[in-house]
Amino acid sequence: MVYGRRLLDNLDVTTIGVALALVAIGIVGIASATHDEADGSGLWQRQVIWALIALGVGAVVVAIDYHIWAELALALHAAAMAGLVAVLFFGRTVAGNQSWLVFGPMRLQPSELAKWTTCLVLAAYLALRVRDRIRLRHLIEMGVLVGLPMGLIAAQPDDGTALTFLPIYAAAVLLGGVRWKVVGIVMLIMLPLLPIGWTQLNTYQKERILTTLDPGRDPEGVGYQARQSKIAIGSGGLTGKGVFRGTQSQLKYLPAQHTDFVMAVLAEELGFVGAASVLGLFYFLLVRGLAAARLAQDRLGTYMCLLVVAWLLGQLTINIGMVLGQLPTIGVPLPLVSYGGSALLATACGIGLIVNVRTRRFVNV
């Protein structure tokens, strides 16, 4: 009883509050983007239900000591890989990607949960195996831990989600104290392979990259989403047109407006001030994650927090780059804000780890 009370006394309510604020903003954006659609008017209510479930799951992650999560990391990662394999055989195809497992009225996307287990297993690996500087053997072993989910997700095919694992791996390598000589060798090996990699891309993937470099290349085709997104952002001005009053969103010019491009909806309806406020909340959330890493009582806690921060920052950067037309449109949602139950659950688990580490920052807790 005393132990539980002390945990509650040290609970990081600030981080939880910021995360909930972002979820609430996302629900408003989803409601605005879908309120007059015959088949989408209930999406914001579903997101509310998912938010409540995510809050409960996040509470479980916080309640169990993060050292126990580290002990379970490999088993949880294996379970996530099993889910990714099951998707390839039994998954439902949505928007060209076979990414969902269906359980009655519920759909789960194992690739989202795999991001969390990847952070867990890499943090546990670094804390247990890497004592000095990371060596080639470590690079390969961590590459397997990250490459396996990436390969299975790319086979769905969902290249956008697969790419979100790269910031996690890069952060793990840097945290391991990799020698810059090793980085240089890897880059020298990779550079000549880039032309080969280009030839292996599908035509639509090449077009997305080329259209990003040349926005006028195909404004009514591959470049349509990015073009409409920029129009929405620009039309929002300083203070926006008001909730439920965005032209691009209400007239359905903007595709995927409740998922990948929900930030464009918010920018149009809340303006620069509103969009900047959303980004400010993300900045504060990431800073809280860095602070939790600094306050952690051991390397394991530090690694967990920093890898989750790398995951969220990488996904945030990709999504905002897509919305601004500076990166190819590859279907990456905005954490906590975009519609999607699996993504919300996974992100809640990640933030739960940060809160977990900060809550147990005192040795005698």
TAHU-V692159 format. One record per pair of residues at least 12 apart in sequence whose C-alpha atoms are under 10 Angstrom apart, sorted by the first residue. I is the first residue (numbers start at 1). GAP is how many residues later the second one is. D is the distance in whole Angstrom. If there is no record, write none. Layout:
I;GAP;D / I;GAP;D
This chain:
2;363;10 / 3;361;10 / 3;362;7 / 4;59;9 / 4;361;9 / 6;353;9 / 6;354;10 / 6;358;10 / 6;359;7 / 7;55;10 / 7;56;9 / 7;349;9 / 7;352;6 / 7;353;7 / 7;358;7 / 8;55;10 / 8;351;8 / 9;350;9 / 10;345;10 / 10;346;10 / 10;348;8 / 10;349;5 / 10;350;8 / 10;351;9 / 10;352;9 / 10;355;9 / 11;51;9 / 11;344;7 / 11;345;8 / 11;346;10 / 11;347;8 / 11;348;5 / 11;349;9 / 12;50;10 / 12;276;9 / 12;280;9 / 12;340;10 / 12;342;9 / 12;343;6 / 12;344;8 / 12;345;9 / 12;346;7 / 12;347;6 / 12;348;10 / 13;342;8 / 13;346;10 / 14;270;10 / 14;271;9 / 14;274;9 / 14;341;9 / 15;269;8 / 15;270;6 / 15;271;9 / 15;272;10 / 15;273;7 / 15;274;8 / 15;277;10 / 15;336;8 / 15;337;9 / 15;339;9 / 15;340;7 / 15;343;10 / 16;39;9 / 16;42;10 / 16;269;9 / 16;332;9 / 16;335;8 / 16;336;8 / 16;338;10 / 16;339;8 / 17;268;10 / 18;263;6 / 18;264;8 / 18;266;8 / 18;267;6 / 18;270;10 / 19;262;8 / 19;263;8 / 19;265;10 / 19;266;7 / 19;316;10 / 19;317;7 / 19;318;10 / 19;328;10 / 19;329;8 / 19;332;8 / 20;31;9 / 20;35;9 / 20;316;8 / 20;317;10 / 20;328;10 / 21;257;9 / 21;260;8 / 21;315;9 / 21;316;10 / 22;256;7 / 22;257;10 / 22;259;7 / 22;260;8 / 22;263;10 / 22;313;9 / 22;314;6 / 22;315;6 / 22;316;10 / 23;24;9 / 23;25;9 / 23;28;7 / 23;312;9 / 23;313;5 / 23;314;5 / 23;315;9 / 23;316;10 / 23;321;9 / 24;23;10 / 24;24;9 / 24;27;9 / 24;312;9 / 24;313;8 / 25;241;9 / 25;253;8 / 25;311;9 / 25;312;7 / 25;313;10 / 26;18;9 / 26;21;9 / 26;22;10 / 26;232;9 / 26;233;10 / 26;236;8 / 26;237;9 / 26;240;9 / 26;252;10 / 26;308;9 / 26;309;9 / 26;310;7 / 26;311;4 / 26;312;6 / 26;313;7 / 27;16;9 / 27;17;6 / 27;18;8 / 27;19;10 / 27;20;7 / 27;21;7 / 27;24;9 / 27;231;9 / 27;309;9 / 27;310;7 / 27;311;8 / 27;312;8 / 28;16;8 / 28;215;8 / 28;216;9 / 28;238;9 / 28;309;9 / 29;15;9 / 29;214;8 / 29;215;9 / 29;220;10 / 29;228;9 / 29;229;7 / 29;230;10 / 29;233;6 / 29;234;8 / 29;235;10 / 29;236;7 / 29;237;6 / 29;238;10 / 29;240;9 / 29;241;10 / 29;308;8 / 29;309;8 / 29;310;9 / 30;12;10 / 30;13;7 / 30;14;6 / 30;15;9 / 30;17;8 / 30;227;8 / 30;228;5 / 30;229;8 / 30;232;7 / 30;235;9 / 30;236;9 / 30;307;8 / 30;308;7 / 30;309;7 / 31;12;7 / 31;13;5 / 31;14;8 / 31;16;10 / 31;212;9 / 31;213;8 / 31;227;8 / 31;308;10 / 32;12;9 / 32;211;7 / 32;212;5 / 32;213;8 / 32;214;9 / 32;217;8 / 32;218;8 / 32;225;10 / 32;226;9 / 32;230;10 / 32;233;8 / 32;234;9 / 32;237;9 / 33;210;10 / 33;211;8 / 33;212;10 / 33;213;9 / 33;215;10 / 33;216;6 / 33;217;7 / 33;218;10 / 33;219;8 / 33;221;9 / 33;223;9 / 33;224;6 / 33;225;6 / 33;226;9 / 33;228;10 / 33;229;8 / 33;232;7 / 33;233;9 / 34;210;10 / 34;215;9 / 34;216;8 / 34;218;9 / 34;223;8 / 34;224;7 / 35;209;8 / 35;215;9 / 36;208;10 / 36;214;8 / 36;215;10 / 37;213;10 / 37;215;10 / 40;218;10 / 43;215;9 / 43;296;8 / 43;297;9 / 44;214;9 / 44;295;8 / 46;293;9 / 46;294;9 / 46;295;8 / 47;290;10 / 47;291;9 / 47;292;7 / 47;293;7 / 47;294;7 / 47;297;9 / 48;293;9 / 49;292;9 / 50;289;10 / 50;290;8 / 50;291;5 / 50;292;8 / 50;293;10 / 50;294;7 / 50;295;8 / 51;285;9 / 51;289;10 / 51;290;8 / 51;293;7 / 51;294;8 / 51;297;9 / 52;293;10 / 53;288;9 / 53;291;9 / 53;292;8 / 53;295;10 / 54;287;8 / 54;288;9 / 54;289;10 / 54;290;6 / 54;291;5 / 54;292;8 / 54;293;8 / 54;294;6 / 54;295;8 / 54;298;10 / 55;289;9 / 55;290;8 / 55;293;7 / 55;294;9 / 55;297;9 / 56;289;9 / 56;292;9 / 56;293;10 / 57;288;7 / 57;289;9 / 57;291;7 / 57;292;7 / 57;295;9 / 58;287;8 / 58;288;9 / 58;289;9 / 58;290;5 / 58;291;5 / 58;292;8 / 58;293;7 / 58;294;5 / 58;295;8 / 58;297;9 / 58;298;10 / 59;289;9 / 59;290;9 / 59;293;7 / 59;294;10 / 59;296;10 / 59;297;9 / 60;289;9 / 60;292;8 / 60;296;10 / 61;287;9 / 61;288;6 / 61;289;9 / 61;290;9 / 61;291;5 / 61;292;6 / 61;293;10 / 61;294;9 / 61;295;7 / 62;287;9 / 62;288;10 / 62;289;9 / 62;290;5 / 62;291;6 / 62;292;8 / 62;293;6 / 62;294;5 / 62;295;8 / 62;296;10 / 62;297;8 / 62;298;10 / 63;289;9 / 63;290;10 / 63;292;10 / 63;293;7 / 63;296;10 / 64;288;10 / 64;289;10 / 64;292;8 / 65;288;9 / 65;291;7 / 65;292;8 / 65;294;10 / 65;295;8 / 66;54;9 / 66;234;9 / 66;235;7 / 66;238;9 / 66;286;10 / 66;287;7 / 66;288;9 / 66;289;10 / 66;290;6 / 66;291;7 / 66;294;9 / 67;57;9 / 67;233;8 / 67;234;8 / 67;289;10 / 67;290;9 / 69;48;10 / 69;51;7 / 69;52;9 / 69;55;9 / 69;284;9 / 70;47;10 / 70;50;6 / 70;51;7 / 70;52;9 / 70;53;8 / 70;54;5 / 70;55;9 / 70;57;10 / 70;58;10 / 70;230;8 / 70;231;10 / 70;234;9 / 71;49;9 / 71;50;9 / 71;53;8 / 72;45;10 / 72;48;9 / 72;49;9 / 72;52;9 / 73;43;10 / 73;44;7 / 73;45;8 / 73;46;9 / 73;47;6 / 73;48;5 / 73;49;9 / 73;50;9 / 73;51;7 / 73;52;9 / 74;43;8 / 74;44;9 / 74;46;8 / 74;47;6 / 74;48;9 / 74;50;9 / 74;51;9 / 74;71;9 / 75;42;9 / 75;46;9 / 76;37;10 / 76;38;9 / 76;40;9 / 76;41;6 / 76;42;9 / 76;44;9 / 76;45;8 / 77;36;9 / 77;37;7 / 77;38;9 / 77;39;9 / 77;40;5 / 77;41;7 / 77;42;9 / 77;43;8 / 77;44;7 / 77;68;9 / 77;72;9 / 78;36;9 / 78;39;9 / 78;43;10 / 78;67;10 / 78;71;10 / 79;31;9 / 79;34;10 / 79;35;9 / 79;38;9 / 80;30;6 / 80;31;8 / 80;32;9 / 80;33;7 / 80;34;5 / 80;35;9 / 80;36;9 / 80;37;7 / 80;38;9 / 80;69;8 / 81;29;8 / 81;30;9 / 81;32;10 / 81;33;7 / 81;36;10 / 81;67;8 / 81;68;6 / 81;71;8 / 81;72;10 / 82;28;9 / 82;67;10 / 83;16;10 / 83;17;10 / 83;18;8 / 83;25;10 / 83;26;9 / 83;27;6 / 83;28;8 / 83;30;9 / 83;31;9 / 83;69;10 / 84;15;8 / 84;16;9 / 84;17;9 / 84;25;9 / 84;26;6 / 84;27;7 / 84;29;10 / 84;30;8 / 84;64;10 / 84;65;7 / 84;66;10 / 84;67;10 / 84;68;6 / 84;69;7 / 84;71;10 / 84;72;9 / 85;25;9 / 85;64;9 / 85;67;7 / 85;68;9 / 85;70;10 / 85;71;10 / 86;13;10 / 86;14;9 / 86;15;8 / 86;24;9 / 87;12;6 / 87;13;6 / 87;14;6 / 87;15;10 / 87;21;10 / 87;22;9 / 87;23;8 / 87;24;9 / 87;65;9 / 87;66;9 / 87;69;8 / 88;12;9 / 88;13;10 / 88;64;8 / 88;65;9 / 88;67;8 / 88;68;6 / 88;69;9 / 89;12;10 / 89;67;10 / 90;12;9 / 91;16;10 / 91;17;10 / 91;18;9 / 91;65;9 / 92;15;9 / 92;17;10 / 93;63;9 / 93;64;10 / 96;60;9 / 96;61;8 / 96;62;9 / 97;56;9 / 97;57;10 / 97;58;9 / 97;59;6 / 97;60;6 / 97;61;6 / 97;62;10 / 98;55;9 / 98;57;9 / 98;58;5 / 98;59;7 / 98;60;8 / 99;12;7 / 99;13;10 / 99;54;8 / 99;56;10 / 99;57;6 / 99;58;8 / 99;59;8 / 100;56;10 / 100;242;10 / 106;235;9 / 106;236;10 / 107;233;10 / 107;234;8 / 107;235;8 / 108;232;9 / 108;233;8 / 108;234;6 / 108;235;9 / 108;237;10 / 109;231;9 / 109;232;9 / 109;233;6 / 109;234;8 / 109;237;10 / 110;39;10 / 110;43;9 / 110;232;8 / 110;233;9 / 110;236;9 / 111;38;7 / 111;39;9 / 111;41;9 / 111;42;6 / 111;45;10 / 111;47;9 / 111;50;7 / 111;51;8 / 111;231;9 / 111;232;9 / 111;235;9 / 112;41;10 / 112;49;8 / 112;50;10 / 112;52;10 / 112;228;10 / 112;229;10 / 112;230;6 / 112;231;5 / 112;232;9 / 112;233;8 / 112;234;6 / 112;235;8 / 113;229;7 / 113;230;7 / 113;231;10 / 113;232;8 / 113;233;5 / 113;234;8 / 113;236;9 / 113;237;10 / 114;32;9 / 114;35;7 / 114;36;9 / 114;39;10 / 114;51;9 / 114;232;8 / 115;31;9 / 115;34;9 / 115;35;10 / 115;46;9 / 115;47;9 / 115;49;8 / 115;50;7 / 115;53;8 / 115;193;9 / 115;196;8 / 115;197;10 / 115;228;10 / 115;231;7 / 115;232;9 / 115;234;10 / 115;235;9 / 116;52;10 / 116;188;10 / 116;191;9 / 116;192;8 / 116;195;9 / 116;229;10 / 116;230;6 / 116;231;8 / 116;232;9 / 116;233;7 / 116;234;6 / 116;235;10 / 116;237;9 / 117;28;10 / 117;29;10 / 117;229;9 / 117;232;9 / 117;233;9 / 118;24;10 / 118;27;7 / 118;28;7 / 118;31;8 / 118;47;8 / 118;50;8 / 118;51;9 / 118;189;9 / 118;190;10 / 118;193;10 / 119;26;10 / 119;27;9 / 119;46;9 / 119;49;7 / 119;50;9 / 119;52;10 / 119;53;9 / 119;184;9 / 119;185;7 / 119;186;9 / 119;187;9 / 119;188;6 / 119;189;6 / 119;190;10 / 119;191;9 / 119;192;8 / 119;231;8 / 119;234;10 / 120;180;9 / 120;183;9 / 120;184;6 / 120;185;10 / 120;187;8 / 120;188;9 / 120;230;9 / 120;233;9 / 121;21;9 / 121;24;8 / 121;25;9 / 121;183;9 / 122;19;10 / 122;20;7 / 122;21;10 / 122;23;8 / 122;24;8 / 122;46;9 / 122;47;8 / 122;49;10 / 122;50;7 / 122;51;10 / 122;178;10 / 122;181;8 / 122;182;8 / 122;185;8 / 123;49;8 / 123;52;10 / 123;53;10 / 123;176;9 / 123;177;6 / 123;178;8 / 123;179;8 / 123;180;5 / 123;181;5 / 123;182;9 / 123;183;9 / 123;184;7 / 123;185;10 / 124;175;9 / 124;176;6 / 124;177;9 / 124;179;8 / 124;180;8 / 125;13;9 / 125;16;9 / 125;17;8 / 125;20;10 / 125;47;10 / 125;51;10 / 125;175;9 / 125;178;10 / 126;12;9 / 126;16;9 / 126;46;8 / 126;47;9 / 126;49;8 / 126;50;7 / 126;173;8 / 126;174;8 / 126;177;8 / 126;178;10 / 127;49;9 / 127;171;9 / 127;172;6 / 127;173;5 / 127;174;9 / 127;175;9 / 127;176;8 / 127;177;10 / 128;171;9 / 128;172;8 / 129;47;10 / 130;45;10 / 130;46;7 / 130;47;9 / 131;45;8 / 131;46;10 / 132;44;8 / 132;45;7 / 132;46;10 / 133;40;10 / 133;41;10 / 133;42;9 / 133;43;6 / 133;44;5 / 133;45;6 / 133;46;7 / 134;38;10 / 134;39;7 / 134;40;9 / 134;41;9 / 134;42;5 / 134;43;6 / 134;44;5 / 134;45;7 / 134;48;9 / 135;38;10 / 135;41;9 / 135;42;9 / 135;43;7 / 135;44;8 / 135;47;8 / 136;42;9 / 136;46;8 / 138;35;9 / 138;38;9 / 138;40;10 / 139;30;9 / 139;33;9 / 139;34;7 / 139;37;9 / 139;39;9 / 139;43;10 / 142;27;8 / 142;30;8 / 142;31;8 / 143;23;10 / 143;26;7 / 143;27;10 / 143;30;10 / 145;24;9 / 146;16;10 / 146;19;7 / 146;20;8 / 146;22;8 / 146;23;7 / 147;15;9 / 147;18;9 / 147;19;9 / 147;22;9 / 149;13;8 / 149;16;9 / 150;12;5 / 150;13;7 / 150;14;9 / 150;15;7 / 150;16;9 / 158;172;8 / 158;173;8 / 158;174;10 / 159;46;9 / 159;171;7 / 159;172;8 / 159;173;9 / 160;155;10 / 160;158;9 / 160;159;10 / 160;168;9 / 160;169;8 / 160;170;5 / 160;171;6 / 160;172;6 / 160;173;10 / 161;154;9 / 161;169;8 / 161;170;7 / 161;171;6 / 161;172;9 / 162;170;10 / 163;151;9 / 163;152;9 / 163;155;9 / 163;167;9 / 163;169;9 / 164;146;10 / 164;147;7 / 164;148;9 / 164;149;10 / 164;150;6 / 164;151;6 / 164;152;10 / 164;153;10 / 164;154;8 / 164;168;8 / 165;145;9 / 165;146;7 / 165;149;9 / 165;150;9 / 166;144;9 / 166;145;9 / 166;148;8 / 167;140;9 / 167;141;10 / 167;142;10 / 167;143;6 / 167;144;6 / 167;145;9 / 167;146;8 / 167;147;6 / 167;148;8 / 168;138;9 / 168;139;6 / 168;140;8 / 168;141;9 / 168;142;6 / 168;143;5 / 168;144;9 / 168;145;10 / 168;146;8 / 169;138;8 / 169;141;9 / 169;142;9 / 170;137;9 / 170;140;9 / 171;132;9 / 171;135;8 / 171;136;6 / 171;137;10 / 171;138;9 / 171;139;6 / 171;140;9 / 172;131;8 / 172;132;10 / 172;134;9 / 172;135;7 / 172;138;9 / 175;127;10 / 175;128;7 / 175;131;9 / 175;132;9 / 176;127;9 / 204;18;8 / 205;17;10 / 205;123;9 / 205;124;9 / 205;125;9 / 206;122;10 / 207;14;10 / 207;15;7 / 207;16;9 / 207;121;9 / 208;13;10 / 208;14;6 / 208;15;7 / 208;119;9 / 208;120;5 / 208;121;7 / 208;122;8 / 209;13;10 / 209;14;10 / 209;117;10 / 209;118;8 / 209;119;6 / 209;120;9 / 209;121;10 / 210;12;10 / 210;13;10 / 210;118;9 / 211;12;6 / 211;13;10 / 211;15;9 / 211;114;9 / 211;115;10 / 211;116;9 / 211;117;8 / 211;118;10 / 212;14;9 / 212;110;9 / 212;113;6 / 212;114;6 / 212;115;6 / 212;116;6 / 212;117;9 / 213;112;9 / 213;113;8 / 213;114;9 / 213;115;9 / 215;12;8 / 215;110;8 / 215;111;9 / 222;106;9 / 222;107;9 / 223;102;9 / 223;105;9 / 223;106;9 / 224;29;9 / 224;30;9 / 224;31;9 / 225;28;9 / 225;29;6 / 225;30;6 / 225;31;8 / 225;32;10 / 225;36;9 / 225;97;9 / 225;98;8 / 225;100;9 / 225;104;8 / 226;28;9 / 226;29;9 / 226;35;9 / 226;38;10 / 226;95;10 / 226;96;7 / 226;97;6 / 226;98;7 / 226;99;5 / 226;100;9 / 226;101;9 / 226;102;9 / 226;103;7 / 227;27;9 / 227;96;9 / 227;97;9 / 227;98;7 / 228;20;7 / 228;21;10 / 228;24;10 / 228;25;7 / 228;26;6 / 228;27;8 / 228;33;10 / 228;36;9 / 228;95;9 / 228;97;10 / 229;19;8 / 229;20;9 / 229;24;9 / 229;25;6 / 229;26;9 / 229;28;9 / 229;32;7 / 229;33;10 / 229;34;9 / 229;35;6 / 229;36;8 / 229;38;9 / 229;39;9 / 229;93;9 / 229;94;6 / 229;95;7 / 229;96;8 / 230;24;10 / 230;34;8 / 230;37;10 / 230;38;10 / 230;92;10 / 230;93;7 / 230;94;6 / 230;95;7 / 231;16;10 / 231;17;8 / 231;22;10 / 231;23;9 / 231;33;9 / 231;37;9 / 231;93;10 / 232;14;8 / 232;15;8 / 232;16;6 / 232;17;8 / 232;21;9 / 232;22;8 / 232;31;10 / 232;32;6 / 232;33;7 / 232;34;9 / 232;35;7 / 232;36;5 / 232;37;9 / 232;39;10 / 232;91;10 / 233;15;9 / 233;30;9 / 233;31;6 / 233;32;8 / 233;33;8 / 233;34;5 / 233;35;5 / 233;36;9 / 233;37;10 / 233;38;7 / 233;39;8 / 233;42;9 / 233;90;9 / 233;91;8 / 234;30;9 / 234;33;8 / 234;34;7 / 234;37;9 / 234;38;9 / 235;12;8 / 235;13;9 / 235;32;9 / 235;33;6 / 235;34;9 / 235;36;8 / 236;12;10 / 236;28;9 / 236;29;9 / 236;30;9 / 236;31;6 / 236;32;4 / 236;33;6 / 236;34;7 / 236;35;5 / 236;36;7 / 236;37;10 / 236;38;10 / 236;39;10 / 237;30;8 / 237;31;7 / 237;32;9 / 237;33;9 / 237;34;5 / 237;35;6 / 237;36;9 / 238;29;9 / 238;30;9 / 238;32;8 / 238;33;5 / 238;34;5 / 238;35;6 / 238;36;8 / 238;37;10 / 239;28;9 / 239;29;9 / 239;30;8 / 239;31;6 / 239;32;4 / 239;33;6 / 239;34;6 / 239;35;7 / 239;36;9 / 240;25;10 / 240;26;8 / 240;27;7 / 240;28;5 / 240;29;5 / 240;30;4 / 240;31;4 / 240;32;7 / 240;33;8 / 240;34;8 / 240;35;9 / 241;25;10 / 241;26;9 / 241;27;6 / 241;28;5 / 241;29;7 / 241;30;7 / 242;24;9 / 242;25;10 / 242;26;8 / 242;27;5 / 242;28;6 / 242;29;8 / 243;22;9 / 243;23;8 / 243;25;9 / 243;26;5 / 243;27;7 / 244;21;9 / 244;22;10 / 244;24;10 / 244;25;7 / 245;20;10 / 245;23;9 / 245;24;6 / 245;25;10 / 246;18;10 / 246;19;7 / 246;20;9 / 246;21;9 / 246;22;6 / 246;23;5 / 246;24;9 / 247;18;9 / 247;21;8 / 247;22;9 / 248;16;9 / 248;17;8 / 248;20;8 / 248;21;10 / 249;12;10 / 249;13;9 / 249;15;9 / 249;16;6 / 249;17;9 / 249;19;8 / 249;20;9 / 250;15;9 / 256;75;9 / 256;77;10 / 256;82;10 / 256;83;10 / 257;81;9 / 257;82;9 / 258;75;9 / 258;79;9 / 258;80;6 / 258;81;6 / 258;82;9 / 259;72;9 / 259;73;8 / 259;74;6 / 259;75;8 / 259;78;8 / 259;79;5 / 259;80;5 / 259;81;7 / 260;59;7 / 260;60;9 / 260;62;8 / 260;63;8 / 260;69;9 / 260;70;9 / 260;71;6 / 260;72;6 / 260;73;5 / 260;74;6 / 260;75;10 / 260;77;9 / 260;78;6 / 260;79;8 / 261;58;8 / 261;59;9 / 261;61;8 / 261;62;6 / 261;63;10 / 261;68;10 / 261;70;9 / 261;71;9 / 261;72;8 / 261;73;8 / 261;77;8 / 262;57;10 / 262;61;9 / 262;71;8 / 262;72;8 / 262;75;7 / 262;76;6 / 262;77;8 / 263;12;7 / 263;15;9 / 263;16;10 / 263;56;9 / 263;57;8 / 263;60;7 / 263;61;10 / 263;70;10 / 263;71;8 / 263;74;8 / 263;75;8 / 264;56;9 / 264;59;6 / 264;60;9 / 266;12;9 / 278;59;9 / 279;37;9 / 279;41;10 / 282;30;9 / 282;31;9 / 282;34;9 / 282;53;9 / 282;54;10 / 283;30;9 / 285;24;9 / 285;27;10 / 285;66;9 / 286;19;10 / 286;20;9 / 286;22;9 / 286;23;6 / 286;24;9 / 286;26;8 / 286;27;7 / 286;65;10 / 286;68;10 / 287;22;9 / 288;17;9 / 288;21;9 / 288;66;8 / 288;67;9 / 288;70;9 / 289;13;9 / 289;15;10 / 289;16;6 / 289;17;7 / 289;18;10 / 289;19;8 / 289;20;6 / 289;21;10 / 289;62;8 / 289;64;9 / 289;65;6 / 289;66;8 / 289;68;10 / 289;69;9 / 290;12;9 / 290;15;7 / 290;16;6 / 290;17;10 / 290;18;10 / 290;19;7 / 290;20;10 / 290;64;9 / 291;14;9 / 291;15;10 / 291;63;9 / 291;67;8 / 292;12;10 / 292;13;7 / 292;14;9 / 292;61;10 / 292;62;6 / 292;63;8 / 292;64;9 / 292;65;7 / 292;66;5 / 292;67;9 / 292;68;10 / 292;69;8 / 293;12;5 / 293;13;6 / 293;14;10 / 293;16;10 / 293;61;8 / 293;64;8 / 293;65;8 / 293;68;10 / 294;12;9 / 294;64;9 / 294;67;10 / 295;62;8 / 295;63;7 / 295;64;10 / 295;65;9 / 295;66;6 / 295;67;9 / 296;58;10 / 296;60;10 / 296;61;6 / 296;62;6 / 296;63;9 / 296;64;8 / 296;65;5 / 296;66;8 / 296;67;10 / 297;60;8 / 297;61;9 / 297;63;8 / 297;64;6 / 297;65;7 / 297;66;7 / 298;59;9 / 298;63;9 / 298;65;10 / 300;57;9 / 301;52;9 / 301;53;8 / 301;55;9 / 301;56;6 / 301;57;8 / 301;59;9 / 301;60;9 / 302;52;9 / 302;55;8 / 302;56;10 / 304;46;9 / 304;49;7 / 304;50;7 / 304;52;10 / 304;53;8 / 305;45;8 / 305;46;9 / 305;47;10 / 305;48;7 / 305;49;5 / 305;50;9 / 305;51;9 / 305;52;8 / 305;53;9 / 306;48;9 / 307;43;9 / 307;47;10 / 308;39;9 / 308;41;10 / 308;42;6 / 308;43;7 / 308;44;10 / 308;45;8 / 308;46;8 / 309;41;9 / 309;42;9 / 309;45;9 / 311;24;10 / 311;36;9 / 311;39;9 / 312;22;9 / 312;23;7 / 312;24;10 / 312;35;8 / 312;38;9 / 312;39;9 / 313;22;9 / 315;17;7 / 315;18;8 / 315;19;7 / 315;20;7 / 316;16;9 / 316;17;8 / 316;18;6 / 316;19;7 / 317;15;10 / 317;17;9 / 318;12;9 / 318;13;9 / 318;14;7 / 318;15;9 / 318;16;9 / 319;12;8 / 319;13;6 / 319;14;6 / 319;15;6 / 319;16;9 / 320;12;9 / 320;13;9 / 320;14;8 / 335;12;7 / 335;13;10 / 336;12;8
